[in-house]
């Protein structure tokens, strides 16, 4: 049984600059003599940084799950103690009824004691079953609620990391471009907040490609600040921290469902 705890808030998106400005789209061609140096090392290093960020989110989720298990075990032990107390009380009432019935020597009294005993047993069973059912429903509801809050918290933390160091977003884009490195013409769409950053690193981005490639960068205010879209004649690639967090969330929910079965 998994129970999750202590979670956090979501981070507000940055406001776009009030002044509108015309952003020119620059075309830069890659020459093979610039693609042979350090880009692979840089790309590997930035990949490791992103993987470390995601690993941190996974570890946080696992810590929450472990704390939930501990809390669930405590609650389950509490219910067992209540059940044992009801059982002791049932036995005491039964013994009292038996003694009263036999002491009077009257069949009606003895029968009444047995009936009271049966009624008490049934009541005890109903109380225990009701407590278990209520406890189970509470656990299942809490697990999903806390897991959702936990993933939002992880997203907020990663978003704050991107705000504090824009180079991390650059590494996300490089990682995505790596998936399209065989294409000859690429359109890269990002939130306007990151447009100037990527434009200033355009040569560095083009060095990801092993052959001459046309790279166009477009601002798109409909995209979140943690995502980018790559389009080419071969198709469309969406990359974001949000999608990776959703994958972690999906796997955690699968874990919940497998343990409930």
N, C-alpha and C positions, 0 to 999 in steps of 0.2 A: 504494500500500500504506500502511495507517495503523497506527501503533503508538502507544499511549498510555502515559503514565508519571506518576509521583508523585501519589499520592492519599492519602486521609485517612480519617477515622473517622466513626462515626455518633453523633449526639448523644442522650443519654439523656432520656427524657421526665421532666417534673417530677412529683414526688409530689404527690398530692392532699392537702389538709388532712385530718388524722386525724379532727377533730370533724365530725360530720354536722350540717348546719343546714338548716332549712326555708327554701326560697327562694320568695318570693312572686313571682307573675307579674303584672307591671303592664301595664295597657292604656293606651296613649297615642294620642290621635288627632291627626292632622296638620291644621293649619289653613292655608289657602292663604296667609294673610298672613305666615307664617313661612318659606315655601318660596321666596321671591323674592330672597333676598340672596346671601350668599356661598357656599352649599353647592356650587354648580356649580364655583366656583373651587377650593374645598377638595378636591372630588372629583377634579378634574383634576390638582391638585398631588399627591394621594396616588396616583393612577394612574401618574403619572410616576415616583414613588418605587419602586413595585412593578416597573414596566418596567425601571428602572435596575438593580434587584436581579437580575432575570432576565437582563438583558443582560450583567451581570457574570458570571453562571454560564455563559452562552453563550461569552463571550470566554475564560474559563478552559478550557472544553472545546476551543475552537479552538487554544489555545496547547498543550494536551496533544497534540492531533492533529498539530500541526506538529512538535513534538519527536519524536513517534513516527515520522513520515516520515523525519526526519534520521537517526534510529537505524537504521531499516530499510535506508536507503541504504548506511550504513556496513557493515552485515552482508552486504548483497548484494555489495558490492565485495570483501569478504573471501572470499566463496565463489568469485567470479570469479578471484581471485588463486590460490586453491587449484586451480581447474580448469586455469589456465595452467601451474602447476607440474607437474600430472599430465601435461599434454600435452608439456611439455619432457622429462620423464622418459621418457614413451612413445617419443618420437623418438630419445632417446639409446639406449634398449634396442634399438629396432629397428635402428638403425645398427650397433650392436655385433653383433647377431645376423647382420645381412647380411654384415658384414665377415668374421665367423667362418665363415659358410657358404661364401662364395666363396673365402676363403683356403684352406680344406681341399679345395676342388674336388669335394666329395662331395655328391651330390644329397640324401642324407639330412640332412646338416648344414644345407643351405640350406632344406629343407622344415621342419626343426625351428625354424630362426630365424623363418620366416614364421608358423608356428603360435604361437610365443611372442609374436610381434608382435600377432597377432589376439587372443590371450588377454589381453594387456595393454590393448589398446584396449577390449575388453569390460569389463574390470575398472575401467578409468578411467571409462567411461560409467556403470557401476553406482554407483560412488562419488559421482560428480557428481549423478546423479539422486536417489540416497538423501539426499545433503546438501540438495538443493533441496526435496525432499519434507518432510524433517524441519524445515527452516527455515520453510517455508510453514505447516505445522501449528502450529509454535510461535508464529508471528506471529498467525495467526487466533485462536488460543486466548488469547493475551496481549491482543489488541485488545479482546475482549469483556470479559475479566476487569477490565482497567484502566478501561474505560469505565464498567462497573458501579460500581467503587470511586469513580471520579470523580464520578458523579452522586450517590452517597451523601455524598461530601464536600461537594458543592454544597448538598445538602439540609441537612447539618449546619451549614454556614456560615449559610444563610438562617434556620435555626431559632435560631441564636445571636443573629442580628440581631433576631428577634422577641422573644427573651428580654430583650435589652437595651433595646428600645424597643417597648412594646406598641402604640404608635400605628400601627406598620406593620401589625399585624394588623387594626386598625380600618379601615385603608385597603383591605385585602383584602375585608373584609365589605362596605364601601361599594361596591366594584367589583362584587361579586356581586349586591347589592341593585339595582344599576342595571339588571341583566338582568330584574328582576321589577318594575320601576317602574310597570307598568300594572295590577298586581294590586290588589285591594281589601283582601285579608286575607293577611297573611304570618306564617308561623311560622319563626323563625330558631333553629337548633340549633347550639350551640358547646360546646367542651370547658369544663368548670367553671372551669378556670384563667382563662378570658377572660370569664366570665359577668358578674362585677361591673363590669369595664371597659365592656362593651357596654351594660349596664343604665344606667350613669352617663352614657353618650353616646346614650341612646335618642332624645332629641329631635333630636340631630344626624343620626342615622340616618334618622329619619322624614322629614327635610327632603330626602332623596334623591328622594322620591316627589312627582310633580307634583299629585297630588290626594289627598283624604282617604283614608288607609289605616290599617288596624289592624295593628299590629306586636306580635307576641308573641315573647319570647326565652326559650328553654329550655336548661338545661344538659344535656349528654349526655356522660357520661364515656367512652363508646365511641369518640368522635371523637378524632382526633389534635389536637395543639395548633396545627397549621398549617392546619386545615380548618374549614369550616362548611357547613351544609346549609340550603337555603331551600325550604320547602314551601308550596304554595298549592293552590287548587282547580284551577289550570291545570297543575300538575305539580311536579316536584322539580328543584332545581338544586344541584349539588355544586361547591363552590369550595375550592381549596386550593393551596398552593405545591407540594405533592406531585404533584398532577395536572399542573401546568404543567411541573415537572421531568421527569415521565414523558413528556410530549410532546416535550421537548427530546431526551430519551434515545432515543425512538422514531425521531426524525429522524436522529440520529447513527448509529444502527444501519442505517438505510436507506442512509446515505452509505457505510458500511463495505461493505454488500452490493453496492452499485452499482460500487464500485471493485474488488471481487473478481471481478466478472463479466468 
